[in-house]
């Protein structure tokens, strides 16, 4: 299966512009099967003034953002996994939704471990999922979840062919590549990381979106300014 990570520039409160960029990139790029967008990349993760509160952008799981993602999946005939700031009653979640090429929702994940500044977000109340996408068994975890995966999801990682890892990584000395390589080798799972890129906000840890094979090899990395990495992943 052809897997693609899109590295989108950090924007704030500009979902229409970001969705339009995703649409344009998929229209002009080589065909692919599965596309992953970065964490909170439609709303922005943090404003240029340091505002982390995304609760004002929260929508239900069947709201306009979900419909827009489903429409993109249908238009480009791909499996598309993208972010949603999810409203569920009084609670808000840092969520990811996946849609099949026919627009059906196939994945719904709520970040289990919001990072310290994400005071608006309720910790996810669902297990790490296992879903079949094409020939692959796929799971997902978001950014800060990485630090808990080995303890919480060993069985899931041992079963999955591919871990989707959307992130808005923040780290002055970036340990992400090492951590992903070690996780891939430990559990024999390929990892696709779509990370935010520099934009309205510039923070250490941006860039470097990549796809790592199950033996820890970096199969593809998004070059600065390229905004995309692709690799073929097969079932283990």
N, C-alpha and C positions, 0 to 999 in steps of 0.2 A: 504494500500500500504506500502511495506517495503521501508524505506528511509534510506540511508547511507550517512554519511559525512566522507570523507577521510582527515585526517590531515597529510599533506606532509611536510617534512623537508625543511627549507629555503635553496634553491640552487640558484646559479647565473649562468646564461647563459648555462644551461645544460638541455634543453628541452627533448632531447632523453632519458637521464637517468631517468628523472621524468616520462615520458610517459611509459617507460619500468617498472618502479616501480608500476605505476597504473595498468598496464596490469597484472603484477605478483600478486598483491594484490587481484585483482578481480578474478583471476584464482583460487586462493587457499582459498578464503573466502566463507562464506555461501552466497547462492543466495539472490539477492535483486532486487528491481524494479527501484529505482531512486538513482543515485549517484551524489553527489556534490563535486567538487574540490575547493580548496581555491583560493582566488584572486591572479592573477599573479603568480600562482605556477609553471607554466611551464618555464617561463623566469627568475623568481626571482623578488621580489618586490624592493629590494635594494641590492647593492653589499656589500661585506665585507669592502670595503673602503668608503662606504657611498654614492655611485652613485645611484641616483634614476631615471636616464634618461633611459627609455625603448624604446624610439623612434626607435633605431636601430634594435629592434626586431619586429617592426610592420609588419603585413602581411594583405593582403586582407581577407575578410570574407570567401572566398572560397579557401584560400591558404593551405599550407601543414599542419599547426596546426589544422585547421578545419577538414581536411581530416583524420588526425590521430585520432582526437576525435570521428569522425563518425565511423571509423573502429573499435575503441574500443567498442563503443556502440553495433555495430553489433556482434562483436566477443563474447561479454559477455551477449548479449541479455538483455540490460538494457537501461533505459533512462539515459543519461550521460550529465551533465552540467559542462563545464570547461572553463578556461580563454583563452582569446585571446587579445594580444596587436594589435589592429586593425588599419590598414592604410586605409584611405578613402580620396583619393586625397592628399592634403597637410596636412590633419588633422590626428591625432592619438587619439584613444579612448581606455580606459581601459574597455574592453568588456567581456561579458560572452556569450557562445553559448551552446545551448542544442540540443541533437540529440536523436531520437527515436531508438528502437532496429532494425529498418530497415535502419538506417542511414540517415533518413530524418531530416533536421534541423527544430526544433520546437520552438526554442527560440533564440532571439538575443537582448541582452541588453547592453547599454552603460552607464557606471557609470555616474550619473548625477552630482555628487559633488566630483571631485578629491580632495584629501587631499593636504595640502599646498605644500609638496615637489614634488607633481606630476605636475610640471610645463610643462612637455611634453604633458600632456593629455588635450584634449578638453572636456569641460563638455558635458555629454550626451544630445542628442537632441530629445530623444524619451520618451514617458511616461512609467511609471512602467507598465509592461505587465500583462495580465491575459491569461494564457494558460491552456488547459485541458491536464493533464498527467494522464492516467489511470482514476480512479474515482475522482481524486483531481483537484481542481482549484488552480493553482499555480502562484505566482508572484515572483519577485526577486529584490533585492537591494544589493549594494556592499559597505561594510565597512563604510566609512564616510557618506554615504547616510542615515545611521541609524538616524542621528541627525535631519533629515529633513522629515522623513517618516510620522510622525503623522500629520504634516501640509499639506504635498503635496499629500499624498496617502491614506487618510482616507477611501475613497470609495473603493479603490482597496483592502486595507487590510480587510475591512469589508466584502468583497465578497469572498476573497481567503480562501482556507482551509490551505494553506501552503505558507510560505514565505521562499524562499531560500536566504541565507545570507552568501555569500563567503566573507572572510576578510583576511587582513594582519594587524591585530590589533596591535596598538602601544600605550601602556598606562602603566605607572609605577604602579598605583593603578587601577587594571582592573575592570571597571564598567560594562563590557559587559554582564555578566550573569544577573545583576539586570535590565539593560536596555531591554534586550530581554524578560525577564519575565514580566516586566511591559507592554511592547508592546503587547505580546501575550494575556495577560489578558484584556487589554483595547479593543482590536479589535477581540478577539476570534479567533486568527489565530495561528496555529502551526508554529514553526520556526526551520529550520535546518541550523546550522552555521558550515561551514567548515573553520577553521582558519589555518594559517601557524604554523608550529612547529619549534623548534630550529634546526639549521643546520649550514650551512656556516656562517649564521648571527644569533646572539642571542640577542634578544631585549625583554624588558618587554612587556607583552601582548600576547606573543606566547602561543600556546597550548590551552587547554580547549574547543576544538570543542565539540558541543553539539546539542541535539535535545530537544526542549521545546514544550510541548503540548499546546493546545489552552487555557487551564485553568492555564497556568503558571508553570506547573510541569516540572521539568527536567527529561525527559524520558530516556536519555542516555548521557553520557559524555565520551570522548576519554581519557582513562587512559594514563598517561605519557608513551611514548614508544609504545603504542598500535596502535595509528594512525588511529583509526576508531571508529565510534559510529553508532548504528543502532536502529531504532524504527519503529513500525507500526503506521501509521497515517491514520485516516479515515476521510471521508468527514463530515463536520459539519451539 
